[in-house]
Amino acid sequence: MKKIITLVAVAILSTTAMFAQYGNAYGNSSSAHNDYQYGGYDYDSHSKYIGFRIGPAFSFVNSDDPMLDGSSTKTGLNLGVAVGLPLSDTLPLYFETGLYYTAKGGNGKYLGSKFKYNLNYLEVPLVFKYRHYFDEHFAIHPFIGVYAALGISGQIKDFGNKEAYSSFSSDNDNSFKRTDAGLKFGCGVSYDMLYAELGYDLGLSNICHDNFESSNNNCIVLNIGVNF
């Protein structure tokens, strides 16, 4: 998990540096660039915005229980709506929330038999996002905060025993709790209305029914969309 977090952090920093370099080259001789970089950053951004997002989610579950340790990555869908509210009249600082459908889960093996499970959540992010403009078109949006999620559906497939059962059954110890929460961080980039984002959900809640063992969600999300 530490390696995955390190790779995500490197990717976010690399993306930020790349767009920063491009933005400086693109608008270095423009007075508009200086205005945007030092406070005159498109005053329309003082208002709230609504965004639509869609993209893949690459998830896995770390667990102390070998029957639940889905540490091989599973690919699912992330889809949702974001709402951003300005927090300052002088800085492009926002509070962003929304509602997302996120398909998480994992793949693994137990006693030589494969298993696969889907953990489908409705997720609410609560993050602080900062816009840094390089000119009237380009901006980067680093963000950090938390998320809370509720499991709505999912299925565990045991290929060895050829069985399938609910991922969120309260009657089965080899299933998961419906509630999840954790840290959310990453960075977005925008060109006018177009928006792309790389983020990471680091689950801090134990989603395992057994209080003596721990299972945690981890998910890399790559979103594209638009802001209005």
Secondary structure, 3 states (H helix, E strand, C coil): CHHHHHHHHHHHHHHHHHHHHHHHHHHCCCHHHHHHHCCCCCHHHHCCEEEEEEEEEEEEEEECCCCCCCCECEEEEEEEEEEEEECCCCCCEEEEEEEEEEEEEEEEEECCEEEEEEEEEEEEEEEEEECEECCCCEEEEEEEEEEEEEEEECEEEECCCCEEEECCCCCCCCCECCEEEEEEEEEEEEECCEEEEEEEEEECCCCECCCCCCEEEEEEEEEEEEEC
